[in-house]
Amino acid sequence: MYKNLLFIFIALWSFCMNGVSRDRKELLDFGWRFLKGEAPVGSVKPDFDDGKWRIVDLPHDWSIEGIPSKDEPSGGDGGYRPNGKGCYRKTFQINKEEIGKVFGLYFEGVYMNAEVFVNGSSLGTHHYGYSPFYHDITSLIKQGENVIVVNVDNSYLPNCRWYTGSGIYRHVWLTSTNPIYFKQWGTFITTPNVSEDKANVAISTEIINSYDNERELSLTTILYGPLGDEIGRTTKGIVIKPGETLKINQLLPVQKPQCWSPDSPSLYSARLSVAENNREIDSILESFGIRTISYSAEEGFKLNGNSLLLNGGCIHHDNGPLGAAAFDRAEIRKVQLMKEAGFNAVRTSHNHPSEVFLHACDSIGLLVIDEAFDGWRVAKKPHDYSTLIDKYWKDDLSALVLRDRNHPSIFCWSVGNEVIERKEIQIITTARKLVGLCRELDPTRPVTSALCAWDSDWEIYDPLAEAFDIVGYNYMMYKHEGDHIRVPERIMIQTESYPRDAFQSWSYVNDNPYIIGDFVWTSVDYLGESSIGRWYYEGENAGEHFFR
């Protein structure tokens, strides 16, 4: 762990000292003005007087600040906390020398229905509260003072199982680049061939030319080892057309690779820079790990060619008394607690995790099932993702895979959990679309979804299970023997299990190679449901887990 912290320090120091402006990605967390409630008329205008509004720093969750009440529409799932609406305002300065650059706003997470304005102009509304999003604001930027306004609407309740929080609960960044720049989430690093003596690092990167003429450039890629030492370098000339997004593929060797694993989470990095006439105009730094994964019903799950049983736990995005606010230290602490408890894997149930959480999994050593959605087209709650999926599924799932695909800790994507419409034949089309997009954006990882049954019908889900590379079982692993006889090539993983069944669950994994792991519900307690000793208001439904 300390080796990786040293690597991160060295790599970041190298990045900052290379002559590229440090504000390529500038944190905008501090000094926001906040008003709880409906945004006042005219509040999106730059000259609006917000002097009496409260000053807050991000990440911020206004729900956790409120007084819980049994009368709150959020109910027990939301911790009886207030939701509603809120408005954020932030000013920032642009110098004369910066005019002509490409500017963007990157939000890691806003819950939910976030409409963003820059200098009075709306950039549109991002609805799903868990997925990150980006806006190009170049055309709206002016010299001097600029104003960002974010109106958040979390008043349509209930819209999620478990606690969501309200507001800009993750980091916000201002991006600033020259007109030739590396595309957001456009770099993908894989290690297709790995042996004890050598690994090939495949790097695919996209460069955008927003000029109106062709440019001749050079692309330099430098690899750094786990201690920050340079271990490889290559430079190639490229020609990029006006308005073009150019995709470039490279293959670099690494001698005597240190493979990433939970026991030895060795991290490498790649620094990519683009130059024109020997002047560097943009650069990025991407961390990655060298590792291989394989899985089969005959030999189970293998990491770097070695069999590995997944002892996992499910986790929600909130941080207990801190609410949904994704403070870096709190996100890292969750990973540390799981590691210290003996887990080697985690499932991000049931939505996009924070970036810091995944970086912590990389550096501390936890394998990850990265999950996108709780449900699909049939609602579990009246205003949940079922109201958004038809229009936004592709954007939200793409954001997960493109953002996260360079994390060596992630071994599997998950596209759903206990979907209600699992008995309807059209669910097969939905599953295939979701799985197909994951495979298109990242062909290196398997895709799963957590299946369950609340009645005696289980075998009828075989057509749905067939859509996935690995089939997730929620509390259903006692069906494994008959399933294996019926579908011997099926690879199974228990995506949820009860703590009280830990011995039996681990026996399933230990005794059957086609069952690759068990993920307990849950590894860290969370707001919205308590697993042990849960208390209920009089007249409230006791909840699905109470009777089991």
KADA-V719028 format. One record per residue. N is the residue number from 0. PSI is psi in radians with two decimals (none if undefined). Layout:
BEGIN
n: <N:N>
psi: <PSI:PSI>
END
This chain:
BEGIN
n: <0:1:2:3:4:5:6:7:8:9:10:11:12:13:14:15:16:17:18:19:20:21:22:23:24:25:26:27:28:29:30:31:32:33:34:35:36:37:38:39:40:41:42:43:44:45:46:47:48:49:50:51:52:53:54:55:56:57:58:59:60:61:62:63:64:65:66:67:68:69:70:71:72:73:74:75:76:77:78:79:80:81:82:83:84:85:86:87:88:89:90:91:92:93:94:95:96:97:98:99:100:101:102:103:104:105:106:107:108:109:110:111:112:113:114:115:116:117:118:119:120:121:122:123:124:125:126:127:128:129:130:131:132:133:134:135:136:137:138:139:140:141:142:143:144:145:146:147:148:149:150:151:152:153:154:155:156:157:158:159:160:161:162:163:164:165:166:167:168:169:170:171:172:173:174:175:176:177:178:179:180:181:182:183:184:185:186:187:188:189:190:191:192:193:194:195:196:197:198:199:200:201:202:203:204:205:206:207:208:209:210:211:212:213:214:215:216:217:218:219:220:221:222:223:224:225:226:227:228:229:230:231:232:233:234:235:236:237:238:239:240:241:242:243:244:245:246:247:248:249:250:251:252:253:254:255:256:257:258:259:260:261:262:263:264:265:266:267:268:269:270:271:272:273:274:275:276:277:278:279:280:281:282:283:284:285:286:287:288:289:290:291:292:293:294:295:296:297:298:299:300:301:302:303:304:305:306:307:308:309:310:311:312:313:314:315:316:317:318:319:320:321:322:323:324:325:326:327:328:329:330:331:332:333:334:335:336:337:338:339:340:341:342:343:344:345:346:347:348:349:350:351:352:353:354:355:356:357:358:359:360:361:362:363:364:365:366:367:368:369:370:371:372:373:374:375:376:377:378:379:380:381:382:383:384:385:386:387:388:389:390:391:392:393:394:395:396:397:398:399:400:401:402:403:404:405:406:407:408:409:410:411:412:413:414:415:416:417:418:419:420:421:422:423:424:425:426:427:428:429:430:431:432:433:434:435:436:437:438:439:440:441:442:443:444:445:446:447:448:449:450:451:452:453:454:455:456:457:458:459:460:461:462:463:464:465:466:467:468:469:470:471:472:473:474:475:476:477:478:479:480:481:482:483:484:485:486:487:488:489:490:491:492:493:494:495:496:497:498:499:500:501:502:503:504:505:506:507:508:509:510:511:512:513:514:515:516:517:518:519:520:521:522:523:524:525:526:527:528:529:530:531:532:533:534:535:536:537:538:539:540:541:542:543:544:545:546:547>
psi: <-0.81:-0.53:-0.71:-0.63:-0.67:-0.75:-0.80:-0.74:-0.82:-0.76:-0.78:-0.66:-0.77:-0.71:-0.74:-0.46:0.11:0.02:-0.20:2.43:2.41:-0.25:0.32:-0.59:1.67:2.25:2.26:0.72:-0.33:2.53:0.60:2.59:2.37:2.40:2.13:2.26:-3.01:2.37:2.25:2.69:2.27:0.02:-0.29:-0.20:2.46:-0.58:0.19:2.43:1.86:0.39:-0.42:-0.02:2.71:2.51:2.22:2.70:2.65:2.73:2.56:2.31:1.85:-0.35:-0.73:-0.37:-0.35:2.94:2.16:2.54:2.47:-0.23:-0.08:2.39:-0.37:-0.48:-2.87:-0.64:-0.61:0.29:0.33:0.46:2.68:2.55:-1.86:-2.51:2.78:2.78:2.34:2.49:2.49:2.36:2.57:2.74:2.48:2.15:2.83:-0.67:-0.34:-0.26:2.32:-0.22:2.95:2.13:2.57:2.75:2.23:2.08:2.13:-0.39:2.27:2.18:1.98:-3.02:1.08:1.96:2.17:2.36:2.47:2.11:0.72:-0.16:2.31:2.39:0.03:3.08:2.29:2.12:-0.81:2.19:-0.20:-0.33:2.50:2.78:2.77:2.46:2.31:2.10:0.28:-0.80:-0.26:-0.16:2.50:2.79:2.43:-2.46:2.34:2.62:2.24:2.34:2.31:1.98:2.19:2.29:1.79:0.79:-0.19:1.75:2.67:2.55:0.10:2.60:2.46:3.08:2.32:-0.61:3.03:2.37:-2.92:1.50:-0.02:3.12:2.72:2.42:2.52:2.11:2.54:2.06:2.91:2.90:-0.25:2.11:2.83:2.32:2.49:2.16:0.42:0.03:2.23:2.14:2.20:2.89:1.44:-0.49:2.07:2.27:3.09:-0.55:-0.50:2.57:2.51:2.20:1.99:2.18:2.09:2.19:2.62:2.29:2.35:2.34:1.84:0.09:2.88:0.35:2.81:2.54:2.51:2.20:2.99:2.40:2.12:2.29:2.23:2.27:2.42:2.47:-3.13:-0.37:0.17:0.09:2.49:2.26:-0.01:2.63:2.48:2.58:2.37:2.56:2.51:2.69:2.22:2.27:2.81:2.29:0.11:2.55:1.86:2.21:2.24:2.30:2.38:2.71:2.04:2.40:2.60:2.16:2.49:1.05:2.54:1.86:2.48:2.39:2.89:-0.57:-0.41:1.36:1.20:2.25:2.37:3.02:2.71:2.20:2.06:2.29:2.54:2.36:2.65:2.16:0.76:0.24:2.09:2.28:-0.28:2.67:2.69:2.76:2.12:2.26:2.68:2.99:2.64:2.01:2.79:2.59:2.56:2.78:2.45:2.78:-0.44:-0.66:-0.01:-2.69:2.33:2.38:2.11:0.61:-0.05:2.35:2.41:2.20:2.27:1.94:1.58:2.99:2.58:2.63:2.51:3.04:-0.29:2.88:0.82:-2.15:-0.21:-0.11:-2.57:-0.18:2.10:1.18:2.39:-0.83:-0.67:-0.69:-0.73:-0.68:-0.65:-0.75:-0.73:-0.75:-0.72:-0.73:-0.78:-0.46:-0.11:0.02:2.60:0.08:2.77:2.56:2.21:1.24:2.23:0.87:3.01:2.19:3.05:2.76:-0.71:-0.68:-0.78:-0.66:-0.64:-0.69:-0.67:-0.86:-0.49:-0.58:1.20:2.25:2.62:2.30:1.97:1.95:2.48:-0.77:2.66:-0.84:3.05:-1.95:-0.34:2.28:2.45:-0.53:2.62:-0.56:0.56:-2.79:-0.23:-0.43:-0.18:-0.41:-0.74:-0.60:-0.53:0.01:-0.69:-0.75:-0.78:-0.68:-0.66:-0.69:-0.68:-0.91:-0.80:-0.70:-0.66:-0.10:-0.18:0.01:2.08:-0.38:-0.48:2.09:-0.16:2.46:2.56:2.33:0.04:2.98:2.05:0.87:2.38:-0.65:0.46:-0.25:-0.08:2.39:-0.52:-0.20:-0.47:-0.71:-0.77:-0.84:-0.77:-0.60:-0.79:-0.82:-0.72:-0.68:-0.74:-0.79:-0.56:-0.76:-0.46:1.63:0.07:-0.20:2.62:2.88:2.43:3.04:2.54:2.07:2.67:3.05:2.41:0.31:-2.85:-0.10:1.97:-0.83:-0.40:-0.18:0.08:-0.76:-0.61:-0.78:-0.58:-0.37:-0.28:2.65:-0.70:2.34:2.15:2.34:2.09:1.88:0.36:0.21:-0.26:-0.20:0.01:-0.68:-0.85:-0.63:-0.70:-0.64:-0.71:-0.70:1.37:-0.38:-0.06:2.31:2.23:2.63:2.32:1.77:-0.30:2.42:2.80:2.47:-0.60:-0.34:0.34:-0.76:-0.80:-0.72:-0.75:-0.51:-0.73:-0.81:-0.78:-0.56:-0.18:1.97:-0.44:-0.15:1.87:-0.17:2.99:2.33:1.98:2.54:1.93:2.98:-0.45:2.30:2.82:2.85:2.41:-0.37:2.33:2.42:-0.55:2.31:0.52:2.43:2.53:2.53:2.62:2.27:-0.10:2.57:2.32:-0.33:2.73:-0.52:-0.18:-0.63:-0.17:none>
END
